[in-house]
Amino acid sequence: MPKRYCIIGGGIAGITAAETIRAHDGEGDILVISAEPHPLYSRVSLPAYVSGELERERVMMRTLRDYAERNIRLFPSERVIEVRPRIRGRTSGGEVKTASGKTFEYDALLIATGGRPVEWPHDEVVSERIFRLHTLDDALRLREFFNRHPARFASLASRRAGTPASLAKRGESARRSVGRVIVAGGGFIALELAEIFRTKKFDVTFLVRGPQFWSGKWVDPADHDRLTDLWKKNGVRAIFGDAVREMEENNGAVRIRTTAGRDIVADCVAIAIGIECEPDFVPRKILGSLASKNLEARLPNGVVVNKYLETEFPNVWAAGDAMRCAADGEPQGSQNWSSAVLSGQAAGMNMMGEYGRGTRKVFRLPPRYSVGHFGAVLKWENGRSFFKSNPDPEGSPRGG
Ligand SMILES: Cc1cc2nc3c(=O)[nH]c(=O)nc-3n(C[C@H](O)[C@H](O)[C@H](O)COP(=O)(O)OP(=O)(O)OC[C@H]3O[C@@H](n4cnc5c(N)ncnc54)[C@H](O)[C@@H]3O)c2cc1C
């Protein structure tokens, strides 16, 4: 009987696993359940898409036809709400249930659900003026916003701009500004959002709860200083050690009161306060004893796996952002594209068992990561940061 593979999550980790399996197992029934309506796209390319550097065709990585040709059954816009790792009377396999009431049985299951943006208590207050950048739909919304609103914001900005003398005092950036945005958050996506809004001629202010970006971790103090210098050169303001306490709609703008007592008015707010990677549909035990909801420390959280990407349950694997690999002791996640590709490949091979080469594939977290920001490159290698003010011709401009 053909093996039934079920993959939850149609992102790069899930689709890489599905295609890896298909390359070796022509018979197996491969099912991908994905909460998003779109076939695979490049999340990494979303900032360039929003900025207008890339068109949508360049962001999309697969079409529905590609799945059909590989005989991969995609269920888009389906959210898994429950996983039952074992069915009574059977020693392996299990079933998953979706929000629309479908049930699928599996012999091998992959959890590749990535992460979801951390909820924000102020989300509902001025929802029309709050932006995130996690999905293609978020990117489409931002694109639409930038296409639709420049004139309106230009007039708002000029109403607030004041006299020519006060403009001159405030400098070039105020004269050129078409609006003001607060970017709340201190991580990679906050960097991306700040650069996008700056490209679109907004006045940008970071509001960072911690004393530094990444809560002071992962970047040397000297590199952090270089980063703040880079922002100054590019007209970006940064406020550290402060956060939004209250927010309200005020005369067509957003009024923010911060925990440190600041009163800030902006046209919109971009949120990048981290992602949660623990799926809410699996029994708690599957997450492993070391999985924790350590949001305070902003640690990547997720499904704990061993070096073969196996969870504590038989026939259940995890890959991509949703996974925390405990190969070297303390479980570690690395929320980046290369890690998602490599873990998707390894999980796909290991899920095949007898259909694969017979040996299990070991997964190792990639030791390097880099991001491009305002023409500079920030790199991490084996836990150390390196800042380069000129683009590295060998490195990826956006990161990886
Ligand atoms: C704006 C942005 C820029 C980035 N830039 C870079 C970069 O420059 N370099 C880099 O290396 N990385 C970058 N990343 C990170 C990188 O995109 C991720 O690490 C990678 O996409 C993770 O892949 P994944 O398949 O694990 O998860 P995802 O891509 O998040 O895919 C998971 C999928 O699972 C679905 N899902 C979730 N829950 C369920 C459920 N219950 N049922 C069904 N489906 C579900 C989700 O809707 C989603 O479609 C960026 C991320 C973003 C958002």
The ligand as an SDF file (V2000), in Angstrom:
LIG
                    3D

 53 58  0  0  0  0  0  0  0  0999 V2000
    9.3930   39.6340    5.6440 C   0  0  0  0  0  0  0  0  0  0  0  0
   10.3520   38.4770    5.8820 C   0  0  0  0  0  0  0  0  0  0  0  0
   11.6480   38.5910    5.4080 C   0  0  0  0  0  0  0  0  0  0  0  0
   12.5350   37.5390    5.6220 C   0  0  0  0  0  0  0  0  0  0  0  0
   13.8070   37.6590    5.1520 N   0  0  0  0  0  0  0  0  0  0  0  0
   14.6590   36.6490    5.3130 C   0  0  0  0  0  0  0  0  0  0  0  0
   15.9800   36.7200    4.7710 C   0  0  0  0  0  0  0  0  0  0  0  0
   16.3800   37.7190    4.2050 O   0  0  0  0  0  0  0  0  0  0  0  0
   16.7820   35.6310    4.9250 N   0  0  0  0  0  0  0  0  0  0  0  0
   16.3640   34.4820    5.5610 C   0  0  0  0  0  0  0  0  0  0  0  0
   17.1210   33.5280    5.6480 O   0  0  0  0  0  0  0  0  0  0  0  0
   15.1290   34.3960    6.1040 N   0  0  0  0  0  0  0  0  0  0  0  0
   14.2670   35.4360    5.9900 C   0  0  0  0  0  0  0  0  0  0  0  0
   13.0010   35.3420    6.5100 N   0  0  0  0  0  0  0  0  0  0  0  0
   12.6160   34.1200    7.2620 C   0  0  0  0  0  0  0  0  0  0  0  0
   12.2010   32.9960    6.3000 C   0  0  0  0  0  0  0  0  0  0  0  0
   11.2810   33.4860    5.3700 O   0  0  0  0  0  0  0  0  0  0  0  0
   11.6240   31.8470    7.1180 C   0  0  0  0  0  0  0  0  0  0  0  0
   12.6540   31.3510    7.9380 O   0  0  0  0  0  0  0  0  0  0  0  0
   11.0810   30.7310    6.2440 C   0  0  0  0  0  0  0  0  0  0  0  0
   10.0960   31.1940    5.3660 O   0  0  0  0  0  0  0  0  0  0  0  0
   10.5130   29.6130    7.1260 C   0  0  0  0  0  0  0  0  0  0  0  0
    9.9260   28.6610    6.3110 O   0  0  0  0  0  0  0  0  0  0  0  0
    8.8700   27.6070    6.9090 P   0  0  0  0  0  0  0  0  0  0  0  0
    8.4390   26.7860    5.7570 O   0  0  0  0  0  0  0  0  0  0  0  0
    9.4440   26.9600    8.0960 O   0  0  0  0  0  0  0  0  0  0  0  0
    7.6570   28.4760    7.4670 O   0  0  0  0  0  0  0  0  0  0  0  0
    6.6920   29.4630    6.7200 P   0  0  0  0  0  0  0  0  0  0  0  0
    7.3280   30.0670    5.5280 O   0  0  0  0  0  0  0  0  0  0  0  0
    6.2060   30.3900    7.7940 O   0  0  0  0  0  0  0  0  0  0  0  0
    5.4840   28.5450    6.2290 O   0  0  0  0  0  0  0  0  0  0  0  0
    4.6290   27.8950    7.1310 C   0  0  0  0  0  0  0  0  0  0  0  0
    3.2610   27.7310    6.5090 C   0  0  0  0  0  0  0  0  0  0  0  0
    2.4670   26.9330    7.3790 O   0  0  0  0  0  0  0  0  0  0  0  0
    1.1620   27.4700    7.4380 C   0  0  0  0  0  0  0  0  0  0  0  0
    0.4820   27.0650    8.6730 N   0  0  0  0  0  0  0  0  0  0  0  0
    0.6880   27.5300    9.9250 C   0  0  0  0  0  0  0  0  0  0  0  0
   -0.1420   26.9290   10.8090 N   0  0  0  0  0  0  0  0  0  0  0  0
   -0.8920   26.0650   10.0820 C   0  0  0  0  0  0  0  0  0  0  0  0
   -1.9380   25.1690   10.4250 C   0  0  0  0  0  0  0  0  0  0  0  0
   -2.3690   25.0350   11.6740 N   0  0  0  0  0  0  0  0  0  0  0  0
   -2.5090   24.4490    9.4300 N   0  0  0  0  0  0  0  0  0  0  0  0
   -2.0780   24.5640    8.1410 C   0  0  0  0  0  0  0  0  0  0  0  0
   -1.0850   25.3930    7.7640 N   0  0  0  0  0  0  0  0  0  0  0  0
   -0.4910   26.1490    8.7260 C   0  0  0  0  0  0  0  0  0  0  0  0
    1.4080   28.9590    7.3810 C   0  0  0  0  0  0  0  0  0  0  0  0
    0.2310   29.6460    7.0060 O   0  0  0  0  0  0  0  0  0  0  0  0
    2.5160   29.0450    6.3330 C   0  0  0  0  0  0  0  0  0  0  0  0
    1.9910   29.1190    5.0300 O   0  0  0  0  0  0  0  0  0  0  0  0
   12.1040   36.3710    6.3180 C   0  0  0  0  0  0  0  0  0  0  0  0
   10.7820   36.2850    6.8060 C   0  0  0  0  0  0  0  0  0  0  0  0
    9.9090   37.3310    6.5810 C   0  0  0  0  0  0  0  0  0  0  0  0
    8.4900   37.2310    7.1020 C   0  0  0  0  0  0  0  0  0  0  0  0
  1  2  1  0
  2  3  1  0
  2 52  2  0
  3  4  2  0
  4  5  1  0
  4 50  1  0
  5  6  2  0
  6  7  1  0
  6 13  1  0
  7  8  2  0
  7  9  1  0
  9 10  1  0
 10 11  2  0
 10 12  1  0
 12 13  2  0
 13 14  1  0
 14 15  1  0
 14 50  1  0
 15 16  1  0
 16 17  1  0
 16 18  1  0
 18 19  1  0
 18 20  1  0
 20 21  1  0
 20 22  1  0
 22 23  1  0
 23 24  1  0
 24 25  2  0
 24 26  1  0
 24 27  1  0
 27 28  1  0
 28 29  2  0
 28 30  1  0
 28 31  1  0
 31 32  1  0
 32 33  1  0
 33 34  1  0
 33 48  1  0
 34 35  1  0
 35 36  1  0
 35 46  1  0
 36 37  1  0
 36 45  1  0
 37 38  2  0
 38 39  1  0
 39 40  1  0
 39 45  2  0
 40 41  1  0
 40 42  2  0
 42 43  1  0
 43 44  2  0
 44 45  1  0
 46 47  1  0
 46 48  1  0
 48 49  1  0
 50 51  2  0
 51 52  1  0
 52 53  1  0
M  END
$$$$
